[in-house]
Amino acid sequence: MNAKPPSTGAHLMALATLGFLLATSVFVAHFHLGAFNTFAGPAIAVLKAMVILFFFMKLGTGGVPIRFAACFGFVWLLILITLTMGDYLTRMPLGIR
């Protein structure tokens, strides 16, 4: 495997992008923006995850095994979230007993 590593400029661009998204999430967290806060926080987190997945984990240029592992990880995450929400939604409040 003779893959050439990303250039310094590409690393600096990824760093600048993640820094900008960090500053944006801090801005959104500290100021009351109404209903936009509920949408902006997860949207910024998804953008950060995409930068990490496609740049550092090479998901876009990786082969089939890397994509399979990423898909398996996302499916496992969905299973965990589904089971957690199922448990949470079936619990009764303490005052009803």
WOFEN-V503417 format. One record per pair of residues at least 12 apart in sequence whose C-alpha atoms are under 8 Angstrom apart, sorted by sequence separation. I is the first residue (numbers start at 1). J is the second residue. D is the distance in whole Angstrom. If there is no record, write none. Layout:
i=I j=J d=D
i=I j=J d=D
This chain:
i=28 j=40 d=7
i=29 j=41 d=8
i=28 j=41 d=7
i=25 j=40 d=8
i=25 j=41 d=6
i=25 j=44 d=7
i=24 j=44 d=8
i=21 j=44 d=7
i=21 j=47 d=8
i=21 j=48 d=7
i=18 j=48 d=6
i=18 j=51 d=8
i=14 j=51 d=7
i=14 j=55 d=7
